[in-house]
Amino acid sequence: MSPVKSLFVVNPVSDFGRTLEIWKEARLVLPSLGLEFTEFITSGSGQATAVTRQAIADGVCQIVAVGGDGTLNEVVNGYLNTDGKPVKPGARLGLLPSGTGSDFKKTIGIKNARAALDSLASDNTTYLDAGRADYTTAEGKGRSRFFINLVSIGLGGDVSGFVNAWRAHLPKWIGGKARFSLAAIRALGRYRNAEVDLVLDSARDLRSHSVGNSDLDNGRRLRVSSNLIVVGNGRFAGGGMLLAPDACPDDGFLDLVTTDGASRLDVIRELPRIRRGGYIKNPKVSARRVRGVTIVGDRALPLDIDGESEGWTPVTLTVVPSAVRFAL
């Protein structure tokens, strides 16, 4: 078998520099696995997207994100064109996970760096869904980007905002889970529900329906009083919190989890179950499978898109089925 031509896109500041150390160790192993590779060390936001798109256009057949969910998100946005199609059919993505959260690896079952490298050297490929977020900037302008893991609206957006703002200020020995926990405590201090309207595209209540297109309810409208809404392609976010426990990244749907009338005290009481996914059993929580959802609040709610603080409602989130050819 001829060597696999690969580009490793490395975020050197991910996980406070530990990602770069992981990469230095990994690159020593790659020749023995039959991988012909080059590397690109990013130096700023957006570079991973641009270098991924150029590499694919130049004929590189495998692009590997070395870092966390934010790095993978940028690579995905370089892999897909504005229509949600691969820039070049046949190219595939991979992941050598690290980072503050690095939650998507849990959904797709990457257990460690060696397992990731073995998958990159194999012919094993799967097709994963992505999502498209059409959202609002702080200046009130419309913007779009793709996501592969999860979008959290309201409380999750606030948590992400604090985590990102603290990157340069908290000492490095405070790890990812601790940072997310501290940010959640801070965000809960300003927790306040908004009146939120949701328009669902092809929705099914996960508690009462079996899988099947005949069960889909199109154009359904909901109004909830909420500051905690999750739309998941992957299951985990926030450093291992099981926010969308039934999400499956290759089923052609997104999982929508909404709260209605949940107070700050309700959320605090549910924190242990949120980490395990059991919070969706609370009567104030609903879980549905959708192909898309538009979310509009009586005030703008912040968004967390794949672990990054990114924009505000109004937002429309749409599944892009089988969008990403992935090494697994």
Secondary structure, 3 states (H helix, E strand, C coil): CCCEEEEEEECCCHHHHHHHHHHHHHHHHHHHHCEEEEEEECCCCCHHHHHHHHHHHCCCCEEEEEECHHHHHHHHHHHECCCCCECCCCCEEEEEECCCCCCHHHHHCCCCHHHHHHHHHCCCEEEEEEEEEEEECCCCCEEEEEECCEEEEEHHHHHHHHHHHCCCCCCCCCCHHHHHHHHHHHHHCCCCCEEEEEEEECEEECCCCCCCHHHCECCEEEEEEECEEEEECCCEECCCEECCCCCCCCCCCEEEEEECCCCHHHHHHHHHHHHHCHHHHCCCEEEEEECEEEEEECCCCEEEECCEEEEEEEEEEEEEEEEEEEEC
